[in-house]
Amino acid sequence: MSIFQDLFGSWPCSPDNRPEVDKLYRQLVQIGKRDGFLSERPGGLFNPQCRNIEARQIGQRLYTIGSVPLLDRVMQKIRRPLGKELSSHLEYCWAETGDWLK
């Protein structure tokens, strides 16, 4: 087991999906650092509910791969590089993705 897995655990998905999930996770970290997950105004990168469009698409793909357990795990891991505030923004950004925060 790698140090990363020792510290953070593995993704709750099939081994075939892990490379894609790793890539999507890294994209979310970059989106959070670069653009954020929420905006005060819609438009551009943000939908009419002021949520980051790309982050929502990633959340929908993650939900397709591993449902709520995978979204939960990504949320746990995203707190480390982005902090509690940005991770809570992502949580709201993903609202109504599958069974997430209905």
For each residue, the residues with C-beta under 8 A, 3 or more apart:
1: 5 6
2: 5 6
3: 6 7
4: 7 8
5: 1 2 8 9 10
6: 1 2 3
7: 3 4
8: 4 5 76 77 80
9: 5 73
10: 5 18
11: 17 18 21 22 66 70 73
12: 66 69 70 73
13: 17 18 21 65 66 70
14: 17 18
15: 18
16:
17: 11 13 14 20 21 65 66
18: 10 11 13 14 15 21 22
19: 22 23
20: 17 23 24 61 65
21: 11 13 17 18 24 25 62 65 66 70 74
22: 11 18 19 25 26
23: 19 20 26 27
24: 20 21 27 28 58 61 62 74
25: 21 22 28 29 74 77 78
26: 22 23 29 30
27: 23 24 30 31 54 58
28: 24 25 31 32 55 58 74 78 90
29: 25 26 32 33 78 81 82
30: 26 27 33 34
31: 27 28 34 35 36 37 52 54 55 58
32: 28 29 35 36 37 55 78 81 82 86 89 90
33: 29 30 81 82
34: 30 31
35: 31 32 45 52
36: 31 32 39 52 86 89
37: 31 32 51 52 55 86 89 90 92 93
38: 46 50 51 52 89 92 93
39: 36 42 45 46 50 51 52
40: 50
41: 46 50
42: 39 46 47 48 49 50
43: 46
44:
45: 35 39 52 53 54
46: 38 39 41 42 43 50 51 52 53
47: 42 50 51 52 53 56
48: 42
49: 42
50: 38 39 40 41 42 46 47
51: 37 38 39 46 47 55 56 92 93 95
52: 31 35 36 37 38 39 45 46 47 55 56 93
53: 45 46 47 56 57
54: 27 31 45 57 58
55: 28 31 32 37 51 52 58 59 90 93 94
56: 47 51 52 53 59 60 93 94 97
57: 53 54 60 61
58: 24 27 28 31 54 55 61 62
59: 55 56 62 63 71 90 93 94 97 100
60: 56 57 63 64 97 98
61: 20 24 57 58 64 65
62: 21 24 58 59 65 66 70 71 74
63: 59 60 66 67 68 70 71 97 98 100
64: 60 61
65: 13 17 20 21 61 62 70
66: 11 12 13 17 21 62 63 69 70 71 73
67: 63 70 71 98 99
68: 63 71 72 98 99 100
69: 12 66 72 73
70: 11 12 13 21 62 63 65 66 67 73 74
71: 59 62 63 66 67 68 74 75 94 97 98 100
72: 68 69 75 76
73: 9 11 12 66 69 70 76 77
74: 21 24 25 28 62 70 71 77 78
75: 71 72 78 79 87 90 91
76: 8 72 73 79
77: 8 25 73 74 80
78: 25 28 29 32 74 75 81 82 86 87 90
79: 75 76 82 83 84 87
80: 8 77
81: 29 32 33 78
82: 29 32 33 78 79 86 87 90
83: 79 86 87
84: 79 87 88
85: 88 89
86: 32 36 37 78 82 83 89 90
87: 75 78 79 82 83 84 90 91
88: 84 85 91 92
89: 32 36 37 38 85 86 92 93
90: 28 32 37 55 59 75 78 82 86 87 93 94
91: 75 87 88 94 95 101
92: 37 38 51 88 89 95 101
93: 37 38 51 52 55 56 59 89 90
94: 55 56 59 71 90 91 97 100 101
95: 51 91 92 100 101
96: 100 101 102
97: 56 59 60 63 71 94 100 101
98: 60 63 67 68 71
99: 67 68 102
100: 59 63 68 71 94 95 96 97
101: 91 92 94 95 96 97
102: 96 99
